Amino acid sequence: MKVKELRAALKEMGLPTKGGKLELENRYVEAMMEEEPVVEEAPVEEPVEEVVEEKPEEPNMDGGPDCECSWCGNGYSHR
């Protein structure tokens, strides 16, 4: 890098920009080594809730007193 580029980069980092090229390069390298690397985390996939369709309860058609079949509904009874 040129001195002008080094000074611009150091200024952007908030570091001193005074000194010769070697001093600026060392300061820049040290600053770059101190920075924590940015590691992109993989997106966390949220679990998908399964929608379970509940079947409607089947009507009672056993011929008992709670029978809901059409025969009992019309006044007939099971044999």
C-alpha positions as a Markdown table, in Angstrom:
| # | Residue | x | y | z |
|---|---|---|---|---|
| 1 | Met | 0.0 | 0.0 | 0.0 |
| 2 | Lys | 1.1 | 3.5 | -0.6 |
| 3 | Val | 1.6 | 5.9 | 2.4 |
| 4 | Lys | -1.5 | 7.9 | 1.4 |
| 5 | Glu | -3.6 | 4.7 | 1.4 |
| 6 | Leu | -2.2 | 3.6 | 4.7 |
| 7 | Arg | -3.0 | 6.9 | 6.3 |
| 8 | Ala | -6.5 | 6.8 | 5.0 |
| 9 | Ala | -7.0 | 3.3 | 6.3 |
| 10 | Leu | -5.6 | 4.1 | 9.7 |
| 11 | Lys | -7.7 | 7.3 | 10.0 |
| 12 | Glu | -10.8 | 5.2 | 9.2 |
| 13 | Met | -9.8 | 2.9 | 12.0 |
| 14 | Gly | -9.3 | 5.9 | 14.4 |
| 15 | Leu | -5.6 | 5.3 | 14.7 |
| 16 | Pro | -2.7 | 7.8 | 14.5 |
| 17 | Thr | -1.6 | 8.6 | 11.0 |
| 18 | Lys | 1.8 | 10.2 | 11.8 |
| 19 | Gly | 5.1 | 8.4 | 11.0 |
| 20 | Gly | 7.0 | 6.9 | 8.1 |
| 21 | Lys | 5.8 | 4.2 | 5.8 |
| 22 | Leu | 7.3 | 1.3 | 7.9 |
| 23 | Glu | 5.7 | 2.6 | 11.1 |
| 24 | Leu | 2.3 | 3.1 | 9.3 |
| 25 | Glu | 2.5 | -0.4 | 7.8 |
| 26 | Asn | 3.3 | -2.0 | 11.2 |
| 27 | Arg | 0.4 | -0.1 | 12.9 |
| 28 | Tyr | -1.9 | -1.2 | 10.1 |
| 29 | Val | -0.9 | -4.8 | 10.3 |
| 30 | Glu | -1.2 | -4.8 | 14.1 |
| 31 | Ala | -4.7 | -3.3 | 13.9 |
| 32 | Met | -5.8 | -5.8 | 11.3 |
| 33 | Met | -4.5 | -8.7 | 13.5 |
| 34 | Glu | -6.4 | -7.4 | 16.5 |
| 35 | Glu | -9.7 | -7.2 | 14.7 |
| 36 | Glu | -11.9 | -10.2 | 15.3 |
| 37 | Pro | -12.7 | -12.0 | 12.1 |
| 38 | Val | -16.3 | -11.6 | 11.1 |
| 39 | Val | -17.8 | -15.1 | 11.0 |
| 40 | Glu | -21.2 | -15.3 | 9.4 |
| 41 | Glu | -23.3 | -17.7 | 11.2 |
| 42 | Ala | -25.5 | -20.0 | 9.3 |
| 43 | Pro | -29.2 | -19.1 | 9.6 |
| 44 | Val | -30.9 | -21.0 | 12.3 |
| 45 | Glu | -33.8 | -22.9 | 10.9 |
| 46 | Glu | -36.8 | -22.7 | 13.1 |
| 47 | Pro | -38.6 | -26.0 | 13.5 |
| 48 | Val | -41.7 | -26.3 | 11.5 |
| 49 | Glu | -44.7 | -27.3 | 13.5 |
| 50 | Glu | -46.6 | -30.0 | 11.8 |
| 51 | Val | -50.3 | -29.3 | 11.6 |
| 52 | Val | -52.1 | -32.4 | 12.4 |
| 53 | Glu | -55.7 | -32.3 | 11.2 |
| 54 | Glu | -57.9 | -33.9 | 13.7 |
| 55 | Lys | -60.6 | -36.0 | 12.2 |
| 56 | Pro | -64.1 | -35.1 | 13.5 |
| 57 | Glu | -65.3 | -37.6 | 16.0 |
| 58 | Glu | -67.4 | -40.2 | 14.4 |
| 59 | Pro | -71.0 | -40.2 | 15.5 |
| 60 | Asn | -72.1 | -42.9 | 17.9 |
| 61 | Met | -74.0 | -45.5 | 15.9 |
| 62 | Asp | -74.0 | -48.5 | 18.2 |
| 63 | Gly | -77.8 | -48.6 | 18.6 |
| 64 | Gly | -77.6 | -47.6 | 22.3 |
| 65 | Pro | -79.5 | -44.6 | 23.8 |
| 66 | Asp | -76.9 | -42.1 | 22.4 |
| 67 | Cys | -77.0 | -43.5 | 18.9 |
| 68 | Glu | -76.9 | -40.8 | 16.2 |
| 69 | Cys | -77.6 | -42.9 | 13.1 |
| 70 | Ser | -80.4 | -41.9 | 10.7 |
| 71 | Trp | -82.5 | -44.9 | 11.7 |
| 72 | Cys | -82.6 | -43.8 | 15.4 |
| 73 | Gly | -83.1 | -40.2 | 14.4 |
| 74 | Asn | -86.2 | -41.3 | 12.5 |
| 75 | Gly | -87.6 | -43.2 | 15.4 |
| 76 | Tyr | -86.5 | -46.7 | 14.3 |
| 77 | Ser | -84.3 | -48.9 | 16.4 |
| 78 | His | -81.5 | -51.4 | 15.7 |
| 79 | Arg | -82.3 | -55.0 | 15.7 |
